[in-house]
Every structure is written in structure tokens, then in C-alpha cells.
Amino acid sequence: MRRLIEKSDQNLEIVSVAGDKKYYDVAVSGLYYSNLQRLKYYLIEVLKVEYDESSRNSHEDMFEKLRN
């Protein structure tokens, strides 16, 4: 699971570079995925929610788990 935090940090590095180059669409996308990875980590490691990585609707599934 530590890999999720590493990937989140990598995305934040990309966000910084993209922002400096004024690639704002890439920066916003990177922020979304960085936060998504940290949220997954929180769900799995802190809240101990079972999460199916193979789901085709993984983003929607994750948000649904947060609502319940």
C-alpha cells in the first residue's frame, strides 16, 4: 500500500513541473490522481475498507464506499 503514497508523491512532482510550464490541464489531472491515490490509501489502510482494484469503475466505487 505504500506504493499509493509513492505514486501520489510522483504525481505531485509532475504537477509542479506542469504548472511551471503552464500545462494546467496536466497539472489539474495530476492533482486529481494524487488525491485519489491518497484517498485510496486512507480507505484501505486507515478505515480498513475492502477495495477491489480490478473494478472497471474504481473511482465511482471508491466514492461510493466513502458515502457509506
PAFI-648313 format. One record per residue (C-alpha): residue in three letters; x, y, z. Coordinates in nm, 2 decimals, always signed. Layout:
PAFI-648313
+-----+--------+--------+--------+
| res |     xx |     yy |     zz |
+-----+--------+--------+--------+
| ALA |      X |      Y |      Z |
...
+-----+--------+--------+--------+
//
This chain:
PAFI-648313
+-----+--------+--------+--------+
| res |     xx |     yy |     zz |
+-----+--------+--------+--------+
| MET |  +0.00 |  +0.00 |  +0.00 |
| ARG |  +0.29 |  +0.23 |  +0.05 |
| ARG |  +0.31 |  +0.23 |  -0.33 |
| LEU |  +0.00 |  +0.45 |  -0.34 |
| ILE |  +0.17 |  +0.72 |  -0.14 |
| GLU |  +0.48 |  +0.70 |  -0.36 |
| LYS |  +0.27 |  +0.73 |  -0.68 |
| SER |  +0.08 |  +1.02 |  -0.52 |
| ASP |  +0.42 |  +1.20 |  -0.45 |
| GLN |  +0.53 |  +1.13 |  -0.81 |
| ASN |  +0.21 |  +1.29 |  -0.94 |
| LEU |  +0.27 |  +1.60 |  -0.72 |
| GLU |  +0.62 |  +1.64 |  -0.87 |
| ILE |  +0.46 |  +1.62 |  -1.22 |
| VAL |  +0.20 |  +1.88 |  -1.11 |
| SER |  +0.48 |  +2.12 |  -1.01 |
| VAL |  +0.66 |  +2.09 |  -1.34 |
| ALA |  +0.34 |  +2.11 |  -1.54 |
| GLY |  +0.23 |  +2.42 |  -1.36 |
| ASP |  +0.56 |  +2.59 |  -1.42 |
| LYS |  +0.52 |  +2.51 |  -1.79 |
| LYS |  +0.16 |  +2.64 |  -1.79 |
| TYR |  +0.02 |  +2.29 |  -1.88 |
| TYR |  -0.27 |  +2.35 |  -1.65 |
| ASP |  -0.48 |  +2.06 |  -1.78 |
| VAL |  -0.19 |  +1.82 |  -1.69 |
| ALA |  -0.15 |  +1.99 |  -1.35 |
| VAL |  -0.52 |  +1.96 |  -1.26 |
| SER |  -0.53 |  +1.59 |  -1.37 |
| GLY |  -0.22 |  +1.52 |  -1.17 |
| LEU |  -0.37 |  +1.68 |  -0.86 |
| TYR |  -0.68 |  +1.47 |  -0.91 |
| TYR |  -0.49 |  +1.14 |  -0.93 |
| SER |  -0.26 |  +1.24 |  -0.65 |
| ASN |  -0.55 |  +1.30 |  -0.42 |
| LEU |  -0.73 |  +0.99 |  -0.54 |
| GLN |  -0.42 |  +0.77 |  -0.45 |
| ARG |  -0.40 |  +0.92 |  -0.11 |
| LEU |  -0.77 |  +0.87 |  -0.06 |
| LYS |  -0.74 |  +0.50 |  -0.16 |
| TYR |  -0.46 |  +0.47 |  +0.09 |
| TYR |  -0.67 |  +0.62 |  +0.36 |
| LEU |  -0.97 |  +0.39 |  +0.28 |
| ILE |  -0.76 |  +0.08 |  +0.27 |
| GLU |  -0.51 |  +0.14 |  +0.55 |
| VAL |  -0.69 |  +0.36 |  +0.80 |
| LEU |  -1.06 |  +0.27 |  +0.76 |
| LYS |  -0.98 |  -0.09 |  +0.66 |
| VAL |  -1.23 |  -0.08 |  +0.37 |
| GLU |  -1.20 |  -0.37 |  +0.13 |
| TYR |  -1.14 |  -0.23 |  -0.21 |
| ASP |  -1.14 |  -0.42 |  -0.55 |
| GLU |  -0.87 |  -0.28 |  -0.77 |
| SER |  -0.99 |  -0.47 |  -1.07 |
| SER |  -1.32 |  -0.28 |  -1.08 |
| ARG |  -1.39 |  -0.10 |  -1.41 |
| ASN |  -1.55 |  +0.18 |  -1.21 |
| SER |  -1.28 |  +0.21 |  -0.95 |
| HIS |  -1.33 |  +0.59 |  -0.90 |
| GLU |  -1.70 |  +0.56 |  -0.86 |
| ASP |  -1.67 |  +0.26 |  -0.63 |
| MET |  -1.43 |  +0.44 |  -0.41 |
| PHE |  -1.65 |  +0.74 |  -0.37 |
| GLU |  -1.95 |  +0.51 |  -0.30 |
| LYS |  -1.75 |  +0.35 |  -0.02 |
| LEU |  -1.68 |  +0.69 |  +0.13 |
| ARG |  -2.05 |  +0.77 |  +0.13 |
| ASN |  -2.15 |  +0.46 |  +0.32 |
+-----+--------+--------+--------+
//
